[in-house]
Amino acid sequence: MTGSRKANDEGSPADDVANTGRRSPAATLHYRRVLLKMSGEALAGDAGFGIDPTAIAAFAHEIQEVHALGCELALVVGGGNFFRGLSGESSFGVDRATGDYMGMLATVINSLALQSALEALAVSTRVLSAIEIHEVAEPYIRRRATRHLEKGRVVIFAAGTGNPYFSTDTAASLRAMEIGAEVILKATKVDGVYSADPKTQPDAVRYTELTYIDVLNRGLKVMDSTAISLCMDNGLPIIVFNLLQPGNIQKAVCGEAIGTIVRARVTSGAAKRAVPRGTQE
């Protein structure tokens, strides 16, 4: 612990910027502390595998803009651009638990890459891993994570929950509640939750609001059922939106109506007709 604490205190060059207190006031924020869940595939860009430098730089700029508003921002990044635990079992015969651990290591790779991209923009960032890898990341400790957020640092949670059979969606729900996040921002490649795949079914309906029970009963692809149930039990809202639309992360934290919101009660019309991809409300 002594070594980790020393490294933490010494910080990084980006800390000098984060600790100057020059960030913009949070007057425009609707959510003060959020957890952003990103898919690993988003970092791959058009290549579909690995990390696209252009894509990760663009996402880092988006996060930098939100951070500059004074938002306390934590992230969970998937590892699907490198490996998925479920695919390993069928592709080359590794057992499910081993495959899930391999997927956790993929999320560490993505987390380190995103940390590097953010700190290149002078955004102080910490990677906290559920699997201890002291040489590259801090171990996950809830109080340490919240302290980093209070100090104005972006926190990236790597290695899922540290346990096999649990997805990064479930890790996002768990970490969001542990740090006291007000909302989960589920960043995807589509502009909300649809009743069917809008690419193959043009008459698919896009929902503006859903309840947790709606998602579970209809089998909608928002997050896995464990993650949804966890959010439902603790009243944590989820906003599903298109990450590829520039400015959407900032719009979400400022309370603008984008994508689909999942919560305990629906307050307006629950569904609307599908709109072209990227079209805003």
C-alpha positions, -999 to 999 in steps of 0.1 A, spaced: 0 0 0 29 23 7 41 22 -29 7 28 -43 0 57 -20 33 74 -29 26 71 -66 -9 85 -60 5 115 -41 31 123 -67 4 123 -94 10 132 -130 16 163 -150 -21 167 -157 -27 170 -119 -11 205 -120 -40 216 -143 -67 197 -124 -57 212 -90 -55 249 -101 -93 252 -96 -97 268 -131 -125 245 -142 -157 262 -152 -186 265 -127 -211 237 -127 -241 260 -131 -252 243 -163 -249 208 -150 -280 187 -144 -260 158 -130 -230 166 -108 -215 131 -106 -220 106 -134 -207 72 -146 -202 69 -184 -203 34 -198 -185 30 -231 -183 -1 -253 -149 -13 -263 -160 -15 -299 -164 23 -299 -126 26 -295 -120 4 -325 -136 29 -349 -143 16 -384 -116 -11 -381 -137 -32 -357 -107 -44 -337 -81 -28 -315 -79 9 -309 -83 36 -335 -62 67 -325 -87 90 -342 -117 75 -324 -101 75 -290 -88 111 -294 -123 123 -304 -138 106 -273 -111 121 -251 -120 156 -264 -157 149 -256 -148 139 -220 -125 168 -216 -153 192 -225 -176 176 -199 -149 176 -173 -143 213 -179 -179 220 -168 -170 207 -133 -187 173 -137 -172 145 -116 -168 118 -142 -161 81 -138 -159 57 -167 -163 20 -174 -150 8 -207 -157 -26 -222 -132 -49 -238 -151 -62 -269 -126 -46 -293 -101 -72 -281 -119 -101 -265 -152 -112 -251 -154 -138 -224 -185 -155 -239 -169 -157 -274 -138 -174 -260 -157 -205 -249 -171 -211 -284 -142 -199 -305 -112 -218 -291 -124 -238 -261 -114 -218 -230 -138 -222 -201 -161 -194 -193 -143 -181 -162 -109 -180 -180 -125 -162 -209 -141 -136 -186 -107 -130 -170 -92 -125 -204 -119 -100 -212 -111 -81 -179 -75 -77 -191 -88 -63 -224 -107 -36 -204 -74 -27 -187 -58 -22 -221 -86 1 -231 -86 20 -198 -48 27 -200 -52 39 -236 -81 62 -226 -61 75 -197 -32 83 -220 -55 101 -244 -70 122 -216 -38 131 -200 -25 143 -233 -52 169 -231 -42 178 -195 -71 159 -179 -59 143 -147 -70 107 -148 -67 76 -126 -72 40 -136 -85 18 -107 -85 -19 -114 -106 -46 -98 -77 -70 -104 -45 -59 -88 -19 -48 -113 2 -24 -92 26 -15 -120 0 0 -142 -31 8 -122 -43 15 -87 -63 -12 -69 -100 -4 -67 -109 11 -33 -142 29 -31 -130 57 -8 -100 63 -30 -122 65 -61 -145 91 -45 -115 111 -33 -101 112 -68 -135 125 -81 -136 151 -53 -101 163 -64 -113 168 -100 -98 137 -115 -115 115 -141 -116 79 -128 -116 49 -150 -127 16 -135 -110 -13 -152 -113 -51 -150 -151 -52 -145 -161 -64 -110 -130 -86 -108 -153 -117 -109 -162 -139 -139 -198 -142 -150 -204 -105 -145 -205 -81 -175 -190 -46 -177 -226 -34 -177 -230 -49 -142 -197 -34 -132 -209 0 -143 -241 -3 -123 -222 -15 -92 -195 12 -94 -220 39 -101 -238 31 -68 -206 28 -49 -194 63 -58 -229 79 -55 -233 87 -92 -266 103 -101 -270 86 -134 -254 61 -157 -247 73 -193 -248 43 -215 -230 54 -247 -238 33 -278 -237 34 -315 -275 41 -319 -295 71 -307 -316 53 -280 -334 21 -273 -355 6 -301 -382 -21 -301 -362 -39 -328 -330 -34 -348 -336 -2 -367 -311 -12 -394 -331 -42 -404 -366 -31 -394 -375 4 -406 -408 4 -386 -390 -1 -353 -400 22 -325 -376 43 -306 -385 48 -269 -379 82 -253 -387 68 -218 -389 33 -203 -392 18 -169 -368 -9 -156 -397 -34 -157 -404 -25 -194 -368 -33 -203 -368 -66 -185 -402 -78 -197 -396 -68 -233 -361 -81 -234 -348 -48 -247 -310 -46 -253 -301 -18 -229 -279 -36 -204 -280 -72 -192 -307 -81 -167 -284 -82 -137 -273 -46 -144 -309 -34 -149 -321 -52 -118 -293 -36 -98 -303 -1 -110 -340 -8 -104 -334 -19 -68 -315 13 -61 -334 38 -83 -304 47 -105 -315 62 -139 -299 51 -172 -296 74 -202 -289 55 -235 -276 77 -263 -254 79 -294 -218 83 -285 -209 90 -322 -229 122 -322 -205 150 -311 -216 169 -280 -240 142 -268 -222 135 -235 -223 172 -226 -260 174 -236 -267 144 -213 -250 158 -183 -267 191 -188 -301 175 -188 -311 178 -224 -335 153 -237 -315 129 -259 -318 92 -265 -338 70 -241 -340 74 -203 -347 43 -182 -361 49 -147 -388 38 -122 -417 58 -137 -425 71 -172 -435 108 -171 -444 113 -208 -451 94 -239 -432 62 -236 -424 57 -273 -420 75 -306 -414 64 -342 -379 57 -353 -359 86 -366 -328 86 -388 -296 77 -370 -280 108 -355 -311 129 -356 -316 149 -324 -348 154 -305 
